[in-house]
Amino acid sequence: MSGTCAACDCELDENPIKVTVGGNTVEVCCDDCAQALREADASQAQASGH
């Protein structure tokens, strides 16, 4: 039913975590992947802001 984690490509369970990255909502498998995507998104936004 669910797909795969946007960060690590693991199979998602029935309760994926939704994270907004670059204006798009993606689903991840755990808090660690969610945090990694948030940090990557913040770095990208900061880099393009300069």
Backbone torsions as a table, in degrees:
resi	resn	phi	psi	omega
1	MET	NA	-57.6	176.6
2	SER	-78.1	173.9	179.5
3	GLY	-102.0	-132.7	179.9
4	THR	-120.9	158.5	179.9
5	CYS	-61.8	135.7	179.7
6	ALA	-69.9	-18.5	-177.6
7	ALA	-96.8	-44.5	-172.2
8	CYS	-122.5	-0.9	179.1
9	ASP	66.8	16.4	173.0
10	CYS	-73.2	156.7	175.9
11	GLU	-65.4	137.7	176.6
12	LEU	-84.5	144.6	174.8
13	ASP	-88.1	-164.7	-176.7
14	GLU	-75.7	-8.7	-179.4
15	ASN	-127.8	65.5	179.3
16	PRO	-68.5	157.2	177.6
17	ILE	-94.3	129.0	179.7
18	LYS	-93.7	132.1	-179.3
19	VAL	-131.0	135.9	176.4
20	THR	-95.1	121.4	-178.7
21	VAL	-129.2	121.2	178.4
22	GLY	58.9	31.7	179.6
23	GLY	85.5	-4.2	178.4
24	ASN	-110.4	142.4	176.6
25	THR	-93.5	126.7	178.1
26	VAL	-123.1	163.4	-179.5
27	GLU	-113.8	137.9	179.1
28	VAL	-127.0	165.7	-173.0
29	CYS	-89.1	-22.0	-174.9
30	CYS	-154.8	170.5	179.8
31	ASP	-63.1	-34.6	179.6
32	ASP	-62.5	-43.9	178.0
33	CYS	-67.2	-38.7	178.3
34	ALA	-60.8	-45.6	-179.8
35	GLN	-64.4	-41.0	179.5
36	ALA	-61.0	-42.6	179.2
37	LEU	-68.2	-39.0	178.2
38	ARG	-62.5	-42.5	179.6
39	GLU	-65.9	-41.3	178.9
40	ALA	-64.6	-40.6	179.3
41	ASP	-65.3	-41.5	178.9
42	ALA	-63.9	-41.9	178.6
43	SER	-64.3	-41.6	179.3
44	GLN	-63.4	-44.3	-179.1
45	ALA	-65.0	-41.0	179.8
46	GLN	-66.7	-41.1	-179.1
47	ALA	-65.9	-39.8	-178.8
48	SER	-79.4	-13.5	-180.0
49	GLY	-80.5	-12.6	-177.4
50	HIS	-96.1	NA	NA
